[in-house]
């Protein structure tokens, strides 16, 4: 599940990066898209007060550079063609009604990552997960308890982060 969350984050980041790169090169026919804020996906669909919106805007500004840096790193690891192949394969699998795991696998397979790229991307995904945790913690200070329940759960694994026992729950079931 954690890997899936990381890959979803990576896919979102790649979409942002590819759109930004296309705009920078002046490609005509493509709409210029603003990069999503650091908090946008966490608070989407929530009814926020004006005060909360102001505070969340400050959180966005606080984390904007870090998010952009991770986006840049990803674009240096994965080529545009690989990102495009991932998006297309994932969309095709989604259109075919595949499960979340099958979507992820289709996207990964289509990218044809080298072992070096896989290693770098895994490290980048760890950084992204850590940053997401910091963003969620900052949001928790602004949101009501009811709103906090809607935030994604930051998980350390099935056993609370103890990697020695990783997978033992699954075997016992």
Secondary structure, 3 states (H helix, E strand, C coil): CHHHHHHHHHHHHHHHHHHHHHHHCCCCCCCCCCCCCCCHHHHCCCCCCHHHHHHHHHHHHHHHHHHHHHHHHHHHHCCHHHHHHHHHHHHHHHHCCCCHHHHHHHHHHHHCCCHHHHHHHHHHHHHHHHHHHHHHHHHHCCCCHHHHCCCCCCCCCCCCCCHHHCCHHHHHC
